[in-house]
Amino acid sequence: AYNLGYFYTGGLGTKRDLKKSAHWYEVAAKEGNVDAQINLGFMYIFGQGVKKDKKKAAYWIKKAKETGDDRAQSVWDEFKLKKYQ
Protein backbone atom coordinates (compact mmCIF):
# COMPACT_ATOMS: atom_id res chain seq x y z
CA ALA A 1 0.00 0.00 0.00
CA TYR A 2 2.82 2.42 0.87
CA ASN A 3 4.48 1.91 -2.50
CA LEU A 4 1.24 2.64 -4.34
CA GLY A 5 0.91 5.89 -2.40
CA TYR A 6 4.49 6.77 -3.27
CA PHE A 7 4.00 5.99 -6.97
CA TYR A 8 0.86 8.12 -7.17
CA THR A 9 2.57 11.00 -5.34
CA GLY A 10 5.44 11.18 -7.80
CA GLY A 11 3.68 9.92 -10.90
CA LEU A 12 6.08 6.98 -11.09
CA GLY A 13 4.82 4.59 -13.76
CA THR A 14 1.38 6.16 -13.53
CA LYS A 15 -0.34 9.52 -13.73
CA ARG A 16 0.24 11.67 -10.63
CA ASP A 17 -2.89 11.50 -8.46
CA LEU A 18 -2.71 12.90 -4.95
CA LYS A 19 -6.18 11.67 -3.98
CA LYS A 20 -5.18 8.09 -4.76
CA SER A 21 -1.86 8.69 -3.06
CA ALA A 22 -3.59 9.81 0.14
CA HIS A 23 -5.87 6.78 0.00
CA TRP A 24 -3.00 4.32 -0.24
CA TYR A 25 -0.94 6.14 2.38
CA GLU A 26 -3.92 5.89 4.72
CA VAL A 27 -4.20 2.15 4.12
CA ALA A 28 -0.50 1.74 4.92
CA ALA A 29 -0.66 4.18 7.86
CA LYS A 30 -3.46 2.16 9.45
CA GLU A 31 -1.23 -0.92 9.09
CA GLY A 32 1.43 0.92 11.13
CA ASN A 33 3.74 2.09 8.33
CA VAL A 34 5.56 5.07 9.84
CA ASP A 35 6.61 6.56 6.48
CA ALA A 36 2.98 6.48 5.36
CA GLN A 37 1.87 8.11 8.61
CA ILE A 38 4.34 10.95 8.10
CA ASN A 39 3.52 11.41 4.42
CA LEU A 40 -0.21 11.39 5.12
CA GLY A 41 0.34 13.89 7.91
CA PHE A 42 2.11 16.21 5.46
CA MET A 43 -0.73 15.81 2.98
CA TYR A 44 -3.19 16.96 5.65
CA ILE A 45 -0.93 19.85 6.68
CA PHE A 46 -0.74 21.20 3.13
CA GLY A 47 -4.07 19.99 1.73
CA GLN A 48 -2.53 17.80 -0.95
CA GLY A 49 -5.05 15.27 -2.25
CA VAL A 50 -7.13 15.79 0.89
CA LYS A 51 -8.81 18.74 2.56
CA LYS A 52 -6.34 20.63 4.77
CA ASP A 53 -6.92 19.36 8.30
CA LYS A 54 -4.41 20.00 11.09
CA LYS A 55 -6.29 17.68 13.49
CA LYS A 56 -5.87 14.74 11.13
CA ALA A 57 -2.27 15.79 10.48
CA ALA A 58 -1.62 15.80 14.23
CA TYR A 59 -3.24 12.36 14.58
CA TRP A 60 -1.00 10.71 11.98
CA ILE A 61 2.20 12.52 12.92
CA LYS A 62 1.61 11.65 16.58
CA LYS A 63 1.20 7.97 15.64
CA ALA A 64 4.58 8.08 13.89
CA LYS A 65 6.15 10.10 16.71
CA GLU A 66 5.05 7.50 19.26
CA THR A 67 7.27 4.94 17.52
CA GLY A 68 10.28 7.12 18.34
CA ASP A 69 10.71 8.37 14.78
CA ASP A 70 12.91 11.50 14.79
CA ARG A 71 11.43 12.87 11.55
CA ALA A 72 7.94 12.72 13.03
CA GLN A 73 9.13 14.51 16.15
CA SER A 74 10.65 17.26 13.99
CA VAL A 75 7.42 17.69 12.00
CA TRP A 76 5.42 17.68 15.26
CA ASP A 77 7.56 20.47 16.65
CA GLU A 78 7.97 22.49 13.44
CA PHE A 79 4.24 22.68 12.71
CA LYS A 80 3.26 22.97 16.39
CA LEU A 81 0.82 20.09 16.05
CA LYS A 82 0.36 19.59 19.80
CA LYS A 83 -2.36 22.26 19.82
CA TYR A 84 -4.39 20.24 17.26
CA GLN A 85 -4.53 16.91 19.07
N, CA, C and O atoms as a Tinker XYZ file with bonds, in Angstrom:
   340  protein
     1  N      0.821000   -1.199000    0.000000    73     2
     2  CA     0.000000    0.000000    0.000000    64     1     3
     3  C      0.863000    1.260000    0.000000    63     2     4     5
     4  O      0.572000    2.221000   -0.713000    81     3
     5  N      1.947000    1.249000    0.822000    73     3     6
     6  CA     2.819000    2.424000    0.871000    64     5     7
     7  C      3.399000    2.730000   -0.506000    63     6     8     9
     8  O      3.419000    3.882000   -0.940000    81     7
     9  N      3.870000    1.688000   -1.188000    73     7    10
    10  CA     4.479000    1.911000   -2.501000    64     9    11
    11  C      3.492000    2.502000   -3.489000    63    10    12    13
    12  O      3.865000    3.360000   -4.288000    81    11
    13  N      2.248000    2.065000   -3.454000    73    11    14
    14  CA     1.241000    2.642000   -4.341000    64    13    15
    15  C      1.058000    4.132000   -4.047000    63    14    16    17
    16  O      0.963000    4.943000   -4.969000    81    15
    17  N      1.011000    4.485000   -2.772000    73    15    18
    18  CA     0.914000    5.889000   -2.402000    64    17    19
    19  C      2.089000    6.679000   -2.938000    63    18    20    21
    20  O      1.923000    7.781000   -3.461000    81    19
    21  N      3.264000    6.117000   -2.807000    73    19    22
    22  CA     4.487000    6.772000   -3.274000    64    21    23
    23  C      4.463000    6.951000   -4.790000    63    22    24    25
    24  O      4.808000    8.018000   -5.298000    81    23
    25  N      4.058000    5.913000   -5.505000    73    23    26
    26  CA     4.002000    5.992000   -6.969000    64    25    27
    27  C      3.019000    7.055000   -7.433000    63    26    28    29
    28  O      3.311000    7.813000   -8.357000    81    27
    29  N      1.856000    7.113000   -6.796000    73    27    30
    30  CA     0.863000    8.124000   -7.173000    64    29    31
    31  C      1.312000    9.537000   -6.806000    63    30    32    33
    32  O      0.969000   10.492000   -7.503000    81    31
    33  N      2.076000    9.681000   -5.720000    73    31    34
    34  CA     2.573000   11.003000   -5.335000    64    33    35
    35  C      3.514000   11.555000   -6.396000    63    34    36    37
    36  O      3.408000   12.716000   -6.792000    81    35
    37  N      4.421000   10.724000   -6.847000    73    35    38
    38  CA     5.437000   11.178000   -7.798000    64    37    39
    39  C      5.108000   10.928000   -9.252000    63    38    40    41
    40  O      5.856000   11.347000  -10.135000    81    39
    41  N      3.997000   10.251000   -9.518000    73    39    42
    42  CA     3.678000    9.917000  -10.900000    64    41    43
    43  C      4.671000    8.921000  -11.476000    63    42    44    45
    44  O      5.039000    9.010000  -12.648000    81    43
    45  N      5.103000    7.973000  -10.656000    73    43    46
    46  CA     6.082000    6.979000  -11.094000    64    45    47
    47  C      5.368000    5.793000  -11.736000    63    46    48    49
    48  O      4.741000    4.991000  -11.043000    81    47
    49  N      5.463000    5.685000  -13.039000    73    47    50
    50  CA     4.821000    4.595000  -13.761000    64    49    51
    51  C      3.320000    4.761000  -13.898000    63    50    52    53
    52  O      2.638000    3.868000  -14.401000    81    51
    53  N      2.805000    5.884000  -13.460000    73    51    54
    54  CA     1.378000    6.164000  -13.532000    64    53    55
    55  C      1.177000    7.673000  -13.524000    63    54    56    57
    56  O      2.114000    8.429000  -13.270000    81    55
    57  N     -0.027000    8.100000  -13.797000    73    55    58
    58  CA    -0.336000    9.524000  -13.726000    64    57    59
    59  C     -0.332000    9.969000  -12.263000    63    58    60    61
    60  O     -0.831000    9.255000  -11.394000    81    59
    61  N      0.225000   11.140000  -11.995000    73    59    62
    62  CA     0.243000   11.669000  -10.625000    64    61    63
    63  C     -1.201000   11.900000  -10.168000    63    62    64    65
    64  O     -1.989000   12.537000  -10.868000    81    63
    65  N     -1.533000   11.379000   -8.993000    73    63    66
    66  CA    -2.887000   11.500000   -8.463000    64    65    67
    67  C     -2.808000   11.549000   -6.942000    63    66    68    69
    68  O     -2.672000   10.515000   -6.287000    81    67
    69  N     -2.892000   12.741000   -6.391000    73    67    70
    70  CA    -2.712000   12.903000   -4.946000    64    69    71
    71  C     -3.866000   12.338000   -4.132000    63    70    72    73
    72  O     -3.668000   11.945000   -2.982000    81    71
    73  N     -5.067000   12.287000   -4.702000    73    71    74
    74  CA    -6.184000   11.668000   -3.976000    64    73    75
    75  C     -5.939000   10.170000   -3.800000    63    74    76    77
    76  O     -6.153000    9.620000   -2.719000    81    75
    77  N     -5.494000    9.523000   -4.861000    73    75    78
    78  CA    -5.179000    8.090000   -4.757000    64    77    79
    79  C     -3.983000    7.875000   -3.846000    63    78    80    81
    80  O     -3.935000    6.908000   -3.086000    81    79
    81  N     -3.023000    8.779000   -3.926000    73    79    82
    82  CA    -1.858000    8.695000   -3.058000    64    81    83
    83  C     -2.276000    8.733000   -1.590000    63    82    84    85
    84  O     -1.839000    7.904000   -0.792000    81    83
    85  N     -3.119000    9.691000   -1.242000    73    83    86
    86  CA    -3.591000    9.815000    0.140000    64    85    87
    87  C     -4.327000    8.552000    0.570000    63    86    88    89
    88  O     -4.158000    8.082000    1.695000    81    87
    89  N     -5.141000    8.007000   -0.323000    73    87    90
    90  CA    -5.870000    6.779000    0.000000    64    89    91
    91  C     -4.906000    5.650000    0.363000    63    90    92    93
    92  O     -5.070000    4.992000    1.391000    81    91
    93  N     -3.907000    5.431000   -0.480000    73    91    94
    94  CA    -2.996000    4.321000   -0.240000    64    93    95
    95  C     -2.085000    4.569000    0.950000    63    94    96    97
    96  O     -1.728000    3.634000    1.667000    81    95
    97  N     -1.702000    5.835000    1.166000    73    95    98
    98  CA    -0.937000    6.135000    2.376000    64    97    99
    99  C     -1.776000    5.857000    3.621000    63    98   100   101
   100  O     -1.256000    5.379000    4.629000    81    99
   101  N     -3.063000    6.154000    3.551000    73    99   102
   102  CA    -3.918000    5.891000    4.717000    64   101   103
   103  C     -4.024000    4.396000    4.998000    63   102   104   105
   104  O     -3.984000    3.968000    6.151000    81   103
   105  N     -4.158000    3.610000    3.938000    73   103   106
   106  CA    -4.201000    2.151000    4.121000    64   105   107
   107  C     -2.927000    1.683000    4.822000    63   106   108   109
   108  O     -2.986000    0.917000    5.784000    81   107
   109  N     -1.781000    2.145000    4.335000    73   107   110
   110  CA    -0.497000    1.737000    4.920000    64   109   111
   111  C     -0.331000    2.305000    6.331000    63   110   112   113
   112  O      0.198000    1.631000    7.215000    81   111
   113  N     -0.781000    3.542000    6.539000    73   111   114
   114  CA    -0.665000    4.178000    7.858000    64   113   115
   115  C     -1.458000    3.396000    8.897000    63   114   116   117
   116  O     -0.999000    3.210000   10.025000    81   115
   117  N     -2.634000    2.945000    8.522000    73   115   118
   118  CA    -3.463000    2.157000    9.447000    64   117   119
   119  C     -2.815000    0.815000    9.772000    63   118   120   121
   120  O     -3.081000    0.227000   10.821000    81   119
   121  N     -1.962000    0.335000    8.866000    73   119   122
   122  CA    -1.228000   -0.915000    9.092000    64   121   123
   123  C      0.033000   -0.676000    9.919000    63   122   124   125
   124  O      0.765000   -1.616000   10.228000    81   123
   125  N      0.288000    0.603000   10.282000    73   123   126
   126  CA     1.431000    0.919000   11.128000    64   125   127
   127  C      2.676000    1.377000   10.395000    63   126   128   129
   128  O      3.737000    1.497000   11.007000    81   127
   129  N      2.573000    1.635000    9.099000    73   127   130
   130  CA     3.739000    2.094000    8.334000    64   129   131
   131  C      4.054000    3.542000    8.704000    63   130   132   133
   132  O      3.274000    4.447000    8.409000    81   131
   133  N      5.190000    3.755000    9.343000    73   131   134
   134  CA     5.565000    5.075000    9.841000    64   133   135
   135  C      5.771000    6.074000    8.704000    63   134   136   137
   136  O      5.356000    7.227000    8.817000    81   135
   137  N      6.400000    5.652000    7.620000    73   135   138
   138  CA     6.606000    6.561000    6.485000    64   137   139
   139  C      5.260000    7.030000    5.925000    63   138   140   141
   140  O      5.098000    8.199000    5.574000    81   139
   141  N      4.314000    6.121000    5.848000    73   139   142
   142  CA     2.978000    6.484000    5.357000    64   141   143
   143  C      2.297000    7.444000    6.325000    63   142   144   145
   144  O      1.626000    8.383000    5.897000    81   143
   145  N      2.462000    7.217000    7.618000    73   143   146
   146  CA     1.866000    8.113000    8.610000    64   145   147
   147  C      2.422000    9.532000    8.467000    63   146   148   149
   148  O      1.674000   10.508000    8.534000    81   147
   149  N      3.723000    9.636000    8.273000    73   147   150
   150  CA     4.341000   10.954000    8.100000    64   149   151
   151  C      3.895000   11.600000    6.798000    63   150   152   153
   152  O      3.524000   12.774000    6.781000    81   151
   153  N      3.927000   10.847000    5.713000    73   151   154
   154  CA     3.517000   11.410000    4.421000    64   153   155
   155  C      2.056000   11.846000    4.433000    63   154   156   157
   156  O      1.712000   12.905000    3.907000    81   155
   157  N      1.208000   11.032000    5.030000    73   155   158
   158  CA    -0.207000   11.387000    5.122000    64   157   159
   159  C     -0.376000   12.629000    5.991000    63   158   160   161
   160  O     -1.183000   13.504000    5.678000    81   159
   161  N      0.375000   12.706000    7.071000    73   159   162
   162  CA     0.340000   13.895000    7.910000    64   161   163
   163  C      0.688000   15.150000    7.119000    63   162   164   165
   164  O      0.012000   16.172000    7.243000    81   163
   165  N      1.742000   15.076000    6.305000    73   163   166
   166  CA     2.113000   16.212000    5.455000    64   165   167
   167  C      0.997000   16.566000    4.481000    63   166   168   169
   168  O      0.726000   17.741000    4.237000    81   167
   169  N      0.356000   15.548000    3.928000    73   167   170
   170  CA    -0.726000   15.815000    2.979000    64   169   171
   171  C     -1.860000   16.579000    3.657000    63   170   172   173
   172  O     -2.457000   17.471000    3.053000    81   171
   173  N     -2.157000   16.234000    4.905000    73   171   174
   174  CA    -3.192000   16.959000    5.646000    64   173   175
   175  C     -2.719000   18.361000    6.047000    63   174   176   177
   176  O     -3.527000   19.289000    6.084000    81   175
   177  N     -1.451000   18.528000    6.343000    73   175   178
   178  CA    -0.932000   19.853000    6.680000    64   177   179
   179  C     -1.099000   20.811000    5.505000    63   178   180   181
   180  O     -1.528000   21.951000    5.677000    81   179
   181  N     -0.756000   20.339000    4.314000    73   179   182
   182  CA    -0.735000   21.204000    3.128000    64   181   183
   183  C     -1.959000   21.080000    2.226000    63   182   184   185
   184  O     -2.071000   21.805000    1.238000    81   183
   185  N     -2.883000   20.166000    2.553000    73   183   186
   186  CA    -4.072000   19.995000    1.727000    64   185   187
   187  C     -3.757000   19.430000    0.356000    63   186   188   189
   188  O     -4.289000   19.900000   -0.649000    81   187
   189  N     -2.906000   18.436000    0.310000    73   187   190
   190  CA    -2.528000   17.796000   -0.952000    64   189   191
   191  C     -3.287000   16.483000   -1.113000    63   190   192   193
   192  O     -2.993000   15.500000   -0.433000    81   191
   193  N     -4.255000   16.475000   -2.010000    73   191   194
   194  CA    -5.051000   15.275000   -2.254000    64   193   195
   195  C     -6.151000   15.051000   -1.230000    63   194   196   197
   196  O     -7.002000   14.177000   -1.398000    81   195
   197  N     -6.127000   15.843000   -0.176000    73   195   198
   198  CA    -7.127000   15.793000    0.893000    64   197   199
   199  C     -7.414000   17.233000    1.309000    63   198   200   201
   200  O     -6.654000   18.148000    0.993000    81   199
   201  N     -8.511000   17.414000    2.014000    73   199   202
   202  CA    -8.805000   18.738000    2.556000    64   201   203
   203  C     -7.814000   19.030000    3.679000    63   202   204   205
   204  O     -7.540000   18.161000    4.506000    81   203
   205  N     -7.277000   20.244000    3.712000    73   203   206
   206  CA    -6.341000   20.633000    4.770000    64   205   207
   207  C     -7.011000   20.423000    6.123000    63   206   208   209
   208  O     -8.122000   20.900000    6.354000    81   207
   209  N     -6.330000   19.709000    7.012000    73   207   210
   210  CA    -6.918000   19.364000    8.303000    64   209   211
   211  C     -5.792000   19.127000    9.302000    63   210   212   213
   212  O     -5.184000   18.057000    9.309000    81   211
   213  N     -5.514000   20.108000   10.136000    73   211   214
   214  CA    -4.406000   20.001000   11.088000    64   213   215
   215  C     -4.694000   18.953000   12.170000    63   214   216   217
   216  O     -3.759000   18.359000   12.708000    81   215
   217  N     -5.968000   18.716000   12.498000    73   215   218
   218  CA    -6.291000   17.682000   13.487000    64   217   219
   219  C     -5.902000   16.297000   12.969000    63   218   220   221
   220  O     -5.310000   15.496000   13.693000    81   219
   221  N     -6.240000   16.029000   11.712000    73   219   222
   222  CA    -5.871000   14.737000   11.127000    64   221   223
   223  C     -4.362000   14.646000   10.949000    63   222   224   225
   224  O     -3.774000   13.581000   11.138000    81   223
   225  N     -3.733000   15.764000   10.585000    73   223   226
   226  CA    -2.266000   15.788000   10.484000    64   225   227
   227  C     -1.649000   15.430000   11.822000    63   226   228   229
   228  O     -0.737000   14.606000   11.894000    81   227
   229  N     -2.151000   16.055000   12.890000    73   227   230
   230  CA    -1.625000   15.800000   14.226000    64   229   231
   231  C     -1.817000   14.331000   14.609000    63   230   232   233
   232  O     -0.931000   13.725000   15.213000    81   231
   233  N     -2.960000   13.765000   14.262000    73   231   234
   234  CA    -3.240000   12.362000   14.585000    64   233   235
   235  C     -2.176000   11.444000   13.973000    63   234   236   237
   236  O     -1.604000   10.601000   14.664000    81   235
   237  N     -1.917000   11.617000   12.665000    73   235   238
   238  CA    -0.997000   10.715000   11.981000    64   237   239
   239  C      0.459000   10.971000   12.365000    63   238   240   241
   240  O      1.234000   10.026000   12.516000    81   239
   241  N      0.831000   12.223000   12.521000    73   239   242
   242  CA     2.203000   12.517000   12.921000    64   241   243
   243  C      2.452000   12.013000   14.346000    63   242   244   245
   244  O      3.534000   11.509000   14.649000    81   243
   245  N      1.456000   12.149000   15.212000    73   243   246
   246  CA     1.608000   11.648000   16.584000    64   245   247
   247  C      1.801000   10.135000   16.589000    63   246   248   249
   248  O      2.622000    9.615000   17.344000    81   247
   249  N      1.043000    9.424000   15.743000    73   247   250
   250  CA     1.203000    7.967000   15.636000    64   249   251
   251  C      2.647000    7.620000   15.288000    63   250   252   253
   252  O      3.247000    6.730000   15.890000    81   251
   253  N      3.197000    8.337000   14.305000    73   251   254
   254  CA     4.576000    8.077000   13.889000    64   253   255
   255  C      5.560000    8.475000   14.991000    63   254   256   257
   256  O      6.542000    7.775000   15.240000    81   255
   257  N      5.291000    9.592000   15.638000    73   255   258
   258  CA     6.154000   10.097000   16.714000    64   257   259
   259  C      6.224000    9.104000   17.865000    63   258   260   261
   260  O      7.275000    8.936000   18.483000    81   259
   261  N      5.112000    8.451000   18.149000    73   259   262
   262  CA     5.050000    7.496000   19.256000    64   261   263
   263  C      5.912000    6.255000   19.034000    63   262   264   265
   264  O      6.164000    5.494000   19.968000    81   263
   265  N      6.362000    6.056000   17.802000    73   263   266
   266  CA     7.268000    4.937000   17.521000    64   265   267
   267  C      8.713000    5.335000   17.789000    63   266   268   269
   268  O      9.617000    4.503000   17.711000    81   267
   269  N      8.930000    6.628000   18.108000    73   267   270
   270  CA    10.282000    7.121000   18.339000    64   269   271
   271  C     10.937000    7.690000   17.094000    63   270   272   273
   272  O     12.137000    7.965000   17.094000    81   271
   273  N     10.166000    7.867000   16.038000    73   271   274
   274  CA    10.711000    8.372000   14.779000    64   273   275
   275  C     11.119000    9.848000   14.925000    63   274   276   277
   276  O     10.298000   10.696000   15.275000    81   275
   277  N     12.385000   10.136000   14.654000    73   275   278
   278  CA    12.912000   11.498000   14.790000    64   277   279
   279  C     12.301000   12.471000   13.787000    63   278   280   281
   280  O     12.071000   13.638000   14.107000    81   279
   281  N     12.041000   11.988000   12.572000    73   279   282
   282  CA    11.428000   12.866000   11.554000    64   281   283
   283  C     10.049000   13.313000   12.011000    63   282   284   285
   284  O      9.686000   14.480000   11.866000    81   283
   285  N      9.284000   12.382000   12.562000    73   283   286
   286  CA     7.935000   12.715000   13.032000    64   285   287
   287  C      8.003000   13.728000   14.169000    63   286   288   289
   288  O      7.190000   14.650000   14.235000    81   287
   289  N      8.968000   13.558000   15.058000    73   287   290
   290  CA     9.131000   14.510000   16.150000    64   289   291
   291  C      9.452000   15.903000   15.609000    63   290   292   293
   292  O      8.929000   16.899000   16.108000    81   291
   293  N     10.300000   15.974000   14.600000    73   291   294
   294  CA    10.651000   17.260000   13.991000    64   293   295
   295  C      9.437000   17.930000   13.357000    63   294   296   297
   296  O      9.230000   19.132000   13.520000    81   295
   297  N      8.638000   17.153000   12.639000    73   295   298
   298  CA     7.425000   17.693000   12.005000    64   297   299
   299  C      6.451000   18.165000   13.090000    63   298   300   301
   300  O      5.856000   19.237000   12.979000    81   299
   301  N      6.298000   17.358000   14.129000    73   299   302
   302  CA     5.416000   17.684000   15.256000    64   301   303
   303  C      5.783000   19.041000   15.839000    63   302   304   305
   304  O      4.922000   19.887000   16.080000    81   303
   305  N      7.076000   19.229000   16.061000    73   303   306
   306  CA     7.563000   20.474000   16.649000    64   305   307
   307  C      7.477000   21.641000   15.668000    63   306   308   309
   308  O      7.007000   22.723000   16.021000    81   307
   309  N      7.931000   21.416000   14.444000    73   307   310
   310  CA     7.975000   22.489000   13.440000    64   309   311
   311  C      6.593000   23.075000   13.155000    63   310   312   313
   312  O      6.444000   24.291000   13.032000    81   311
   313  N      5.592000   22.217000   13.050000    73   311   314
   314  CA     4.244000   22.681000   12.709000    64   313   315
   315  C      3.357000   22.873000   13.946000    63   314   316   317
   316  O      2.158000   23.125000   13.831000    81   315
   317  N      3.967000   22.750000   15.123000    73   315   318
   318  CA     3.262000   22.971000   16.392000    64   317   319
   319  C      1.932000   22.213000   16.446000    63   318   320   321
   320  O      0.877000   22.782000   16.725000    81   319
   321  N      2.024000   20.911000   16.168000    73   319   322
   322  CA     0.817000   20.091000   16.049000    64   321   323
   323  C      0.190000   19.734000   17.392000    63   322   324   325
   324  O     -0.951000   19.275000   17.433000    81   323
   325  N      0.909000   19.936000   18.482000    73   323   326
   326  CA     0.357000   19.591000   19.798000    64   325   327
   327  C     -0.981000   20.274000   20.041000    63   326   328   329
   328  O     -1.878000   19.689000   20.648000    81   327
   329  N     -1.121000   21.518000   19.568000    73   327   330
   330  CA    -2.364000   22.256000   19.819000    64   329   331
   331  C     -3.541000   21.726000   19.022000    63   330   332   333
   332  O     -4.671000   22.162000   19.244000    81   331
   333  N     -3.312000   20.789000   18.091000    73   331   334
   334  CA    -4.388000   20.240000   17.259000    64   333   335
   335  C     -4.822000   18.840000   17.680000    63   334   336   337
   336  O     -5.734000   18.267000   17.084000    81   335
   337  N     -4.177000   18.286000   18.702000    73   335   338
   338  CA    -4.528000   16.908000   19.072000    64   337   339
   339  C     -5.799000   16.829000   19.876000    63   338   340
   340  O     -6.220000   15.738000   20.259000    81   339
